[in-house]
Amino acid sequence: MLTAFRGELYSQNTTTFIPEEVSRLWIEGRSNINEFECEASRYFGEATLVQSDDELDFQQAAEERLYLQVEIEVDGFECGRSRMNRDLQEALKSEQFPEIVFMFDSAEFIGFIEDEENENDIFEVEILGTLTVAGNTRNIQFATKAYYLEPQRIRAIGRTTIRMTDFDVEPPTALMGLVKAEDELIVNFDLVATETEQICQICPHLQSNSQ
């Protein structure tokens, strides 16, 4: 079992991936009268693998340390109706806290998944990290399925459920309280990321060494 974690960087041998435009991030929820879906149209994401010389038996690769962060602009959520967009922005306090931020802490390799429709090896990973919403940070944990599309392209798919009240967010209401969203939201992602030559923007050790 692999555990990848944030820590000191022992090597400058890094590989950085950034999401392509085909990637999707969206949330699903319910109210007392209907279901809704809001897609994130503006976000930043980056994943950097830092390799060391130590060998580790994970996918026959060297030990890797992972730096991963995703930032979503709250005002970039599109729910299909301008009023819903405004209600969500107000509930998430977008003027004071304009971004939702996920930061990776660790990951555990669960195993490979057989899929007759996909010739590539699909592997499942349990991700642990922190999610900051409306200025409140909580630990979260969720499973991710990933596979390589090409040697330099990878796809990761997953979802997790959060409660707005866990982040001190009051579920939005409309029509003087006649319509009220439920507390639970399902956070979905379908990310296609490509290896780039970009220098890691979220690795503090690399940034300090480059100065």
N, C-alpha and C positions, 0 to 999 in steps of 0.2 A: 504494500500500500504506500502510495506517495503522499507526502504532505509538503505542499509548496507554501512558502510564507514570506512575508515582508521582513527584510533584515539587511545587514551590511552587504554591499556588493563586493564580491571577491574578484570580479573580472570585468573588463570593459567589453567583453564579447556579448553583444546584445542583439536581439531581434525584435523589432517593433511592428505591431499590427495595428491598423486603423480600419474602422468599418467602412464598407462601400455604401453607395446611395441606395442599393437594393435592401439594405438592412431595415428592420422595423422594430420600434419600441412602442408599446401601447398598453393602456389600462382598460379593464372591463369592470363594470359595476352594475348595480341594480338600484332602482328606487321602488317606492310603493306602487308605482303604476307601470314601469317599463324597465328595460335594460338599456345600457348605454356603453359606448366605446369611444375612447379618446386617444388619438394617435399623437406621438411626440414628433413634431416636424423639425425641431432644432435641438441638437444635442452634440456633445463631444465625447468621444470614446477612444481609449488607447490601452493597449496591452503590450508590455515589454517583457520578454524572457531574457534573463541574465544567466549565462552559462558559466559554470566553474569547471575545474579539472577533475572534480570528484565524480566517480561513476555511480549511477543509481539505476536499478533495474526497473525502469518505467518506460514502456514502449521502446526499449532498447536505445535509450537516449541518455545523455549526460545529465547530471543534476541541474535543475533549472530553478531560478527564483523568479517569481512572477510579480510584476507591478501592474495593477489594473485599476482603472478608474473610469466612471461614466458620469457625465454631468448633463442634466436635462433642463432646458429652459422652461419654466412653468408657463410663461406666456406663449410658448410654442405648441401647447396642446390644442388639438383640433377635435372637437366633440361632435361636429356636424351642425351645431346651432350656436349662434353668437352668444345667446343668453346663457347657454350651458358653459361655454368657454369662460364667460365672465364669472359665473357662479363658482366654477372650479378654481379660477385664479384667486378670487376673494377668499375661498375656504383655505387655500394653500398659502395665503398671505404673500402673494407674489411680489408686491411692491417692497416688502421688507426682506423677503427671502426669495430672490428670483430664480434659484436653481435647486433642483433635487440632485443629490450627489450619492453615488454608490462607490465605496472603496473596498477593494479586495483585501482580505486578511489571510485566508488559507484555503486549501482545497485538498480533498481526499479522492483518490482514484477508486471508483466503485467496481468497474469492470467493463467488459465489452458486450455489446448488444448485437444480436444477429438480426439482420434485416434483408430479406430476399430482394427487395426493390432497390437496395443500395449496395453497390459492389465494394465500397470503401468500408473500412473498419469504423464502426460507431462506438465511441467510448463514453461512459457516463461518469461525471465528476460531481461530487458534493461541494458546493461553494459556500464559504462562510465570509461574511464581511459586515460592513456597517452601512446603513442607509440614513441619510439626513434629509428630512422633510420639514419644511416650515421652521427651520432652525433647531429641530430636535433630532438627535441621533440615536438609533436603536440597532442592535445586532440582528442580522437576518441570516437565514440558511436556506438553500434551495439546490435542487438537482439540475444539472445541465447535460444535455446530450450534444456531442460535437464530433465532427469528422472533417477530414481534409478533402476539399474539392480538387485541389491541385497542390503540388509541393509548397507553394507560397500562399495558398488561400485556404481558410478554414471557416466552417459554419458552426455556430453554436445556437441551440434552441432551448428555451426553458420558460418556466413561469413560477411565480410564487404568490401567496396571498398575504396581504397586510391589512391591518385595521387602522383607519384614519385616527381614531381616538388614541392609539398607542403613540402617536406623534403630536398629541394635543391639538388635533385638527377636528373641528366640528363638521360632520357630514353636511354638505350644502343642501339648502332647501329652496323652494320656489313657490310662487302663488300664496304668499303669506302662510307658509308652512303646510299647505295642502299636499305638496310634492316634496318628499324627503328621500335623499339617497341613503342607502344602507351603509353600515360602517365598513364592510369588507370591500377591498379592491383586489382584483387579480392583475398582477404586473406580468406582462408577456414580453418576450424578446425573441427575435429571429435575426441573428447578426451574421453577416458575411464579412470577414476581415481579410485584408491583404497585407502581406509583408511589404514594408517600405524602408527607405534609407533614412527616414526621419529620426532625429535624435530624440530619445525619450524625454517627454515634457514633464513627467510625473515622478522621475527618479531623482531625489534630492542629492544623492551621492554623485551621480553622473554630472548633474548641473554644477555642483561645487567644484568638481575636478576639472571641468571644462573652462572655468573662469580663470 
